[in-house]
Amino acid sequence: MSDASMLTIKRFYAWILAALLMLPAGTVAEQSDQIKITAIFDEPTTAAGFAILKQAYQRLGVDASILITPSRRALMMAETGLVDGDLFRIKRVAQLYPNLIRVEHPLLHGTLKAVVRKNEEHFLALPPEPSRAVAVRRGIIISELTAQNMGMIPVYANSNAQALSLLESKRVDVALFTFVAQFSPLKQKDLANIHIIEEPLAAYDLYHYLNRRHWKLANALPEVLKQLEEEGIKEEILEDFRERQGEWGTQQ
């Protein structure tokens, strides 16, 4: 066989390989009947959100399990394919993490609120002073973006409890917390010395994300999530967890 023919064959196989790599993984291999998704620890909506998704996956014949990790790690594991997806994130995540596909039906709705010490509401006066510090939960993108847009200096916390501690110890003037589906990230005992600014800084939807190899599931899930809403199952799950809040942890 001539060198020219060999070159042509090599180019042909290279083209085939490139074409296969460009296809979503689901077109090459069957979708798995098991899914593992990451979720953020220390979030009161994790268990409720996962319960809704587990029901949705069951209708598609898929068994879903959850892995609780720090926020940034959860995203990176889903992005790199170490796990199959992430429980829920804001809409913009699809722009920041190209290997993640957004399931195009909101799983939950939330608001971002500022929390200050008692009688110190003036610390949220706008425009904020350049030196004003705000406690931000690491990896909560809506909090990070809001602090940036407000021109405040973020002081990162690894948990809600740490963010509250930063506020109480006066290391920051304000702390940002996410309130999702009428769940509060703050315990009743925490409210004695703080004040929650009721006017939200931001309102947002939370979406489930899957690694791109599960594009078929990402396309099928919106209709199933819509069915769970129309049948009242989603609200039943949320109400059940609201009634039992304080009895359950985020690791289910």
C-alpha positions as CSV (number, residue, x, y, z in Angstrom):
1,M,0.0,0.0,0.0
2,S,1.4,3.4,-0.9
3,D,2.3,6.1,1.6
4,A,-0.5,8.3,0.1
5,S,-3.1,5.5,0.7
6,M,-1.8,5.0,4.3
7,L,-2.1,8.7,4.9
8,T,-5.7,8.7,3.6
9,I,-6.7,5.8,5.9
10,K,-5.1,7.5,8.9
11,R,-7.0,10.7,8.2
12,F,-10.2,8.7,7.8
13,Y,-9.8,7.1,11.2
14,A,-8.8,10.4,12.7
15,W,-12.0,11.9,11.4
16,I,-14.1,9.1,12.7
17,L,-12.5,9.4,16.2
18,A,-13.0,13.2,16.2
19,A,-16.7,12.7,15.2
20,L,-17.3,10.2,18.0
21,L,-15.6,12.5,20.5
22,M,-17.9,15.4,19.5
23,L,-21.1,13.4,20.0
24,P,-22.8,13.4,23.4
25,A,-21.8,10.2,25.3
26,G,-25.4,9.0,25.3
27,T,-25.3,8.4,21.6
28,V,-22.5,6.0,21.9
29,A,-23.5,4.1,25.0
30,E,-26.8,3.4,26.7
31,Q,-27.8,5.6,29.6
32,S,-27.1,4.2,33.0
33,D,-30.0,3.0,35.2
34,Q,-28.1,4.5,38.2
35,I,-27.3,8.1,38.8
36,K,-25.1,9.7,41.5
37,I,-25.4,13.4,42.0
38,T,-23.6,15.8,44.3
39,A,-25.2,18.3,46.7
40,I,-24.0,21.0,49.1
41,F,-23.7,20.1,52.8
42,D,-25.3,22.4,55.5
43,E,-28.2,23.4,53.3
44,P,-31.8,22.8,54.6
45,T,-33.2,22.2,51.2
46,T,-30.8,19.5,50.1
47,A,-32.9,16.6,51.5
48,A,-36.2,18.0,50.1
49,G,-34.8,18.8,46.7
50,F,-33.3,15.3,46.5
51,A,-36.5,13.7,47.5
52,I,-38.3,15.4,44.6
53,L,-35.6,14.4,42.1
54,K,-35.5,10.8,43.3
55,Q,-39.2,10.6,42.5
56,A,-38.6,12.0,39.0
57,Y,-35.8,9.6,38.3
58,Q,-37.9,6.6,39.5
59,R,-40.5,7.5,36.8
60,L,-37.7,7.2,34.3
61,G,-36.5,3.8,35.7
62,V,-33.3,5.3,37.2
63,D,-32.1,4.9,40.8
64,A,-30.6,8.2,42.1
65,S,-28.2,8.5,45.0
66,I,-26.6,11.5,46.5
67,L,-23.1,12.5,47.6
68,I,-22.7,15.5,50.0
69,T,-19.6,17.6,49.5
70,P,-18.5,21.2,49.7
71,S,-20.0,23.5,47.1
72,R,-17.1,24.0,44.7
73,R,-16.1,20.4,44.9
74,A,-19.6,19.3,44.1
75,L,-19.6,21.4,40.9
76,M,-16.2,20.2,39.8
77,M,-17.0,16.6,40.3
78,A,-20.1,17.0,38.1
79,E,-18.3,19.0,35.5
80,T,-15.4,16.5,35.1
81,G,-17.7,13.5,35.1
82,L,-16.6,12.0,38.4
83,V,-20.3,12.0,39.3
84,D,-23.4,12.2,37.1
85,G,-24.7,15.6,38.0
86,D,-25.3,18.3,40.6
87,L,-28.5,18.6,42.7
88,F,-29.4,22.3,41.9
89,R,-27.7,25.5,40.9
90,I,-28.7,28.9,39.5
91,K,-29.3,29.3,35.7
92,R,-25.9,30.9,35.1
93,V,-24.0,27.8,36.0
94,A,-24.6,26.5,32.4
95,Q,-22.5,29.3,31.1
96,L,-19.7,28.8,33.6
97,Y,-19.5,25.0,33.3
98,P,-19.8,23.8,29.7
99,N,-19.9,20.1,30.5
100,L,-23.0,20.5,32.6
101,I,-26.5,20.5,31.0
102,R,-29.3,22.4,32.7
103,V,-32.6,20.5,33.1
104,E,-35.0,23.1,31.7
105,H,-37.6,23.1,34.4
106,P,-36.9,24.9,37.8
107,L,-36.6,22.5,40.7
108,L,-37.0,25.2,43.4
109,H,-37.3,28.9,43.8
110,G,-35.2,31.0,46.2
111,T,-34.3,34.5,47.4
112,L,-31.0,35.9,48.6
113,K,-31.3,38.0,51.8
114,A,-28.9,40.1,53.8
115,V,-28.5,39.5,57.6
116,V,-27.1,42.1,60.0
117,R,-26.7,42.4,63.7
118,K,-29.6,43.7,65.7
119,N,-30.2,47.5,65.2
120,E,-27.5,47.7,62.5
121,E,-29.6,47.9,59.4
122,H,-27.7,51.0,58.3
123,F,-24.8,48.7,57.3
124,L,-26.8,47.8,54.2
125,A,-27.2,51.4,53.1
126,L,-26.4,51.8,49.4
127,P,-24.0,52.6,47.9
128,P,-21.9,50.6,50.4
129,E,-18.5,51.8,51.6
130,P,-15.6,50.3,49.6
131,S,-14.3,48.8,52.9
132,R,-17.5,47.1,53.9
133,A,-17.1,43.4,54.4
134,V,-19.8,40.8,53.7
135,A,-19.8,37.1,54.7
136,V,-20.4,34.9,51.6
137,R,-20.8,31.1,51.6
138,R,-18.0,29.7,49.4
139,G,-19.3,28.3,46.1
140,I,-22.8,29.8,46.4
141,I,-22.6,31.6,43.1
142,I,-25.6,33.9,43.6
143,S,-24.1,35.2,46.8
144,E,-20.6,35.7,45.3
145,L,-22.1,37.6,42.3
146,T,-24.3,39.8,44.4
147,A,-21.5,40.8,46.8
148,Q,-19.4,41.6,43.7
149,N,-22.1,43.7,42.1
150,M,-22.7,45.6,45.4
151,G,-19.0,46.5,45.5
152,M,-18.5,44.8,48.9
153,I,-15.5,42.9,50.1
154,P,-16.3,39.1,50.3
155,V,-15.1,37.2,53.3
156,Y,-15.6,33.5,52.5
157,A,-17.3,31.0,54.8
158,N,-17.4,27.3,54.4
159,S,-20.8,26.9,56.0
160,N,-23.8,28.8,57.1
161,A,-22.7,28.5,60.8
162,Q,-19.3,30.0,59.9
163,A,-20.9,32.9,58.0
164,L,-23.1,33.6,61.1
165,S,-20.1,33.4,63.3
166,L,-18.3,36.0,61.2
167,L,-21.2,38.3,61.6
168,E,-21.6,37.9,65.3
169,S,-17.9,38.4,65.9
170,K,-18.0,41.7,63.9
171,R,-15.5,40.5,61.4
172,V,-18.1,41.4,58.7
173,D,-20.9,44.0,58.7
174,V,-23.4,41.8,56.6
175,A,-23.9,38.2,55.8
176,L,-25.7,36.8,52.8
177,F,-28.0,33.8,53.1
178,T,-30.1,31.9,50.6
179,F,-33.8,31.2,51.5
180,V,-35.2,28.4,49.3
181,A,-38.7,27.1,49.1
182,Q,-39.7,28.7,52.4
183,F,-36.8,27.0,54.3
184,S,-34.6,29.1,56.4
185,P,-30.8,28.4,56.7
186,L,-30.9,29.9,60.2
187,K,-32.0,28.1,63.3
188,Q,-34.5,29.6,65.7
189,K,-31.8,30.1,68.4
190,D,-29.7,32.1,65.9
191,L,-32.3,34.8,65.6
192,A,-32.0,36.5,69.0
193,N,-29.0,38.8,68.0
194,I,-29.5,39.2,64.3
195,H,-31.9,40.9,61.9
196,I,-33.0,39.5,58.5
197,I,-33.6,42.2,55.9
198,E,-36.9,41.0,54.4
199,E,-36.5,42.8,51.1
200,P,-34.5,40.3,49.0
201,L,-31.3,41.3,47.2
202,A,-32.0,38.7,44.5
203,A,-34.7,36.2,43.4
204,Y,-33.7,33.2,41.4
205,D,-34.6,29.7,40.2
206,L,-32.6,26.6,41.0
207,Y,-32.1,24.0,38.3
208,H,-30.9,20.4,38.3
209,Y,-27.7,19.8,36.3
210,L,-26.4,16.7,34.6
211,N,-23.0,15.9,33.0
212,R,-23.3,16.1,29.2
213,R,-23.1,12.4,28.8
214,H,-26.6,12.2,30.3
215,W,-28.2,14.5,27.7
216,K,-31.1,12.1,27.1
217,L,-32.0,12.2,30.8
218,A,-31.7,16.0,30.8
219,N,-34.2,16.2,27.9
220,A,-36.6,13.8,29.6
221,L,-36.7,15.2,33.1
222,P,-38.4,18.5,32.5
223,E,-41.7,16.8,31.6
224,V,-41.5,14.5,34.6
225,L,-40.8,17.4,37.0
226,K,-43.8,19.3,35.5
227,Q,-46.0,16.2,36.1
228,L,-44.9,16.1,39.8
229,E,-45.9,19.7,40.2
230,E,-49.3,19.3,38.4
231,E,-50.1,16.2,40.5
232,G,-49.2,18.0,43.7
233,I,-46.5,15.6,44.6
234,K,-43.7,18.2,44.7
235,E,-45.6,20.4,47.2
236,E,-46.5,17.4,49.3
237,I,-42.8,16.5,49.6
238,L,-41.8,20.1,50.4
239,E,-44.6,20.5,53.0
240,D,-43.6,17.2,54.7
241,F,-40.0,18.4,55.0
242,R,-41.1,21.8,56.3
243,E,-43.1,20.2,59.0
244,R,-40.2,18.1,60.0
245,Q,-37.5,20.7,59.6
246,G,-35.1,20.4,62.5
247,E,-35.6,16.6,62.8
248,W,-33.7,15.8,59.6
249,G,-30.2,16.6,58.4
250,T,-28.9,17.2,54.8
251,Q,-27.3,13.8,54.5
252,Q,-30.1,11.5,53.4
